Amino acid sequence: MTSTQSHQKSSIMSKLAKKFKSEPSRSGAETAKRGEGNAEAQSSLTFKTRFGEVTLREELLVTFPTGLFGFTDCNTFGLAQLPNSGNSALLLLQCVNRPDVAFLVADPAMLGLEISAADRAEALEDTGLSATDTQFVTILTLYDGVDGQYLTANLRAPVMIDTANKLGTQYILGNTAYGTQQKI
Amino acid sequence: MLLITRRENEAIVINGSITVKVLEVRGGRVKLGFEFPAGSTVFRQELFAKIQAENLAAALPTAVGTEGALQSENALPPVLKSLQQKISKPDNKNDLYPKPPEKQHHE
């Protein structure tokens, strides 16, 4: 990384931190706070979620310039493991600038679902995200059914996370074979 | 919203690069033709609405104590608990951002 890049990054992050701090808490229950760790790159954000405390490492936060569909103002996200979940591939995609928003996500392959290589390639080309450093995750929805709760995965509109450029987006696949509510 | 009346075979140009042409009007249906630069995405509005609704349904109320929060922390609904166990990774690496598998090259 060049010094210019590192300077830009830290200034974006400090702006973000300021924005975050100045944002009034919408309810007393929201207790996202900025971790005051090592002054170097190791600072982290802690969110008190319904599943327990979740920690996001600041250097791993990803910018979503256009947010997610229906959440266009959610522009910074971090991926975190659920508390006490061991090493599960079930992850939390936590919005940083709106601490009240989080999604359950997972790698579709871990769910026995697949986005074909051709469709991935098309998505990468369309979005311009890194072909080697972009992972696809699918958003999970918990529904109440007559026989109890069930989970669906939105395979039609996966979230793409480019870890090299720290950019993310939600992409609608052109292939209509993928459902927005695929049962798991 | 901008309103423009067009007849069959008349078109509208947006930003000098996107053309929307009325090809046919019949029986309450309009057939439109689109020309747009490569890299544009074009979807029916219903699909956008569907995906927005899905995201809204999927968004978790995360703050403890808000409506919809679980009774106790760390209590996952059974369906999530079983999924979580099912998709546990065998290795011990806490790798949130795994690299995608290398493409296999067939010579």
Interface residues (C-beta under 8 A of the other chain):
Chain A: S27 G28 A29 E30 T31 F47 K48 T49 R50 F51 G52 L60 L68 F69 G70 F71 L79 A80 Q81 L82 P83 N84 S85 G86 N87 S88 A89 L90 L91 L92 Q94 P99 D100 V101 A102 F103 L104 A106 D107 M110 L111 A117 D126 T132 D133 T134 Q135 I139 L140 T141 L142 Y143 G148 Q149 Y150 L151 N154 R156 A157 I161 T163 Q170 I172 T180 Q181 I184
Chain B: G39 T41 F43 L47 F48 K50 I51 Q52 A53 E54 N55 L56 A57 A58 A59 L60 P61 T62 A63 V64 G65 T66 G68 A69 L70 E73 N74 L76 P77 P78 V79 L80 L83 Q84 Q85 I87 S88 K89 D91 N92 K93 N94 L96 Y97 P98 K99 P100 K103
